[in-house]
Amino acid sequence: MTSPTVVVGTSVGGVRTAQALRREGHAGRIVLVGEESHAPYDKPPLSKQYLAGEWEPERLALLTEEAAAAADVELRLGVAAVRLDVAARQVLLADGSALDFDHVVVATGATARPSPWHAESGVHVIRTLADVDGLRADLAAGGPVVVVGGGVIGAEAAATIRGLGHEVTMVDPLATPLARIVGPEVGRPLEELHRRRGVDTRFGVGVEAIEGKAGDLTVRLTDGTVLSAATVLVGIGAVPNDGWLADSGLLVDNGVVCDRFCRAVDSDRVWAVGDVARWQDPRHPAERRVEHWTNAVEQAAVVAHNIVHPDDLQAYAPLDYVWSDQYDWKMQIVGHVARGARHEIVGDLSADPARGAVLYADDDGRLAGAVTVNWPKVTVASRRALGPGIDFDEFLAQVHALPAKAPTPR
């Protein structure tokens, strides 16, 4: 009997891989392994709707037990994979059991980068339901909050916590929020948005120490400022969950190193998807590892196809798409804005509410990417235009012809 396809990881990449395998016609066993005992759940709402108390855990569900049974996907929850034996084709689990595999998909995602500052209590990260439950418990006690990190998680959480009525200070050594993703042309208006909503922003300054305990914390900054906080949230990035592969013999370097088909470079039976995958994107000169929901979903579909159809392998060459919701901003990022050689702003990102877009051109005068705020028509048009590689000035003229009036506040 053929061994099953084992998918290790129950976040969106793992769940979507299992589902896509069935859609592609995989007739054998599929086993989905997850460290958490919860049914698989979606993570983007953790820093927003779930943190705000607007959604119950059930609304986060990615795959219920009933849906798994209907798709004939076996769930092994509450048990972590601790080792991969590539030669023996086995996944060893923390409970001492082992799963044989025909193919294995590594979808173990990433873990929030731990705080390098070690207070007694009251310092939190956001990555799991348990993380947010702990943060919500401390927030319920009241008091000021310091958010360390102005990336997606930090900025979204700061907006959410401020919406709950807390005094919030956001700190980041970079000059603007989301600086590594969108640059100053969007980061500056975003920082102004946080300020208008009452967040005390401290950008361009780092954290030296966090001391004390929940309810009575001291945050010392590199400019000599001392902040008092009841709760601190640290959002300083994530690291791939690849430690369990350390002795597997696979090439692991900031994730599982894969070829353009998302197959491990040193095993044709091992694949990787999502935050833990570092693959050879045909659109880029070097391997990439991307920590975004859309990437995990699209990568899962390609991996499932390649497992089921080994004679028709598809390279994974995605068109990047990321979004972030902060206050009344629906920010959507398409393509490769960081590589833009030129940019143009259309609309008004400083208005309240805002509607606008920043368009980026590459060195060849083609559209490279776009960041839009509350302007879905430009998002859709940008995604369509990036495929064939439209002339930047031609696309810019098309966008200028669209109405840019901001939506009426609700």
Buried (B, 14 or more C-beta within 10 A) or exposed (E): EEBBBBBBBBBBBBBBBBBBBBEBEBEBBBBBBBBBEBBBBBBBBBBBBBBBEEBEEEEBBBBEEEBBEEBEBBBBBEBBBBBBBBEEBBBBBEEEEEBBBBBBBBBBBBBBBEBEBEBEBBBBBBBBBEBBEBBBEBBEEEBBBBBBBBBBBBBBBBBBBBBBEBBBBBBBBBBBBBBEBBBEBBBBBBBBBBEEBEBBBBBBBEBBBBBBEBBBBBBBBEEEEEBBBBBBBBBBBBBBBBEBBEEBBBBBEEBBBBBBBBBBBBBEBBBBBBBBBBBBBEEEEEBBBBBBBBBBBBBBBBBBBBBBEEEEBBBBEBBBBBBBBBBBBBBBBBBBBBEBEEBBBBBBBEBEBBBBBBBBBBEEEBBBBBBBBBBEEBBEBBBEBBEEEBBBEEBBEEBEEEEBEBEEEE
